[in-house]
């Protein structure tokens, strides 16, 4: 069934389930998250814009991937595009392609160009503005790639770029230079060469599968890859980086989970950006993975106009914990070319962490990091809780701005040289 034949044109009204009200409204309760079936907004979207599509088709992740919204005509049928969005799509060029699953499109406010979910997946003309410090490959991944598909930046682990395809493309993607352009295929020959590199380097104990989205692979192809990784004796730890639970939770099928369970210990880094992504469908996807013994951690990117406030971030991390997803990293947005309109200041990121620490459970507070340009790796950042030394005491402050002393006598003879240098720096 062709997408153009299944889409119907209709606009939401304030009284129907597709009306978007207050973005600051309370997120769903646990009872609402665990409700069976489609969430009301997704169901209303399907019936309005895809009246010929059955609930069974809608729940098929392969149908979702095939019927992604990829161009101006697709999006104009369901969204009231702004002049800026329309211009960006017309100009297009070689920038990151557009690709949004129908399910994820149902989470977008059709009338609000500043809708947080919308800002993450629809292009604007800001992508054509390149600011100082930005680069197509800001993390220097290409310079740390000994063979195609492998990025070896840390001593004991590698990033394995399996393919360049995602069911939904994020406008702030670190790999927008290659993702979606068909340059990274999941051919057996290419994957085997990358596996040979891992096999020949015994220092590699940790492999992160990414891309693109590894869960875009069919079950048998992913099973083939995981089986061969598990046959390498020194590979202890395998992770999969994916945004599927947020953009296409229907991908997390019982069959997929049954296959993944064969390859433990297996961890998964998921990618949630905003509380609106935390739907009953996303809850069920995460529950299936967690029930299969797969620990889940979210890698969230701090984005202007999306999650750059303490209230929004607090709702997001609380929702993720209810979905058994541990907020793991909060990334400062990488300085990819054309990303300045989406980046916040570092000070804003620190303020968000300070607004969480002590004001909610520690499990809900991610580590705020900058992935250092040029391949320096992740550098954690924390608000200034350590004020300095006063004699044998450290002077500290807590989340209430109260000062405390912690006695930690200086014994120069027992402090390692590096420690003495650090103490001298503090005294100076």
Secondary structure by P-SEA (a helix, b strand, c coil): ccccccbbbbbbcccccccccccccccccccccccccccaaaaaaaaaccccccccccccaaaaaaaccccaaaaaacccccaaaaaaaaaccccbbbbbcaaaaaacccccccccccccccccccccccccccccccccccccccccccccccccbbbbbccccccccccccccccccccccccccaaaaaaaaaaaaacccccbbbbbccccccccaaaaaaaaaaaaacccccbbbbbbcccccccccccaaaaaaaaacccbbbbbbbcccccccaaaaaaaaaaaaacbbbbbbccccccccccaaaaaaaaaaaaaaccccccccccccccccccccccaaaaaaaaaacccccccccccbbbbcccccccbbbbbccccccccccbbbbbccccbbbbbbbbbccccccaaaaaaaaaaac
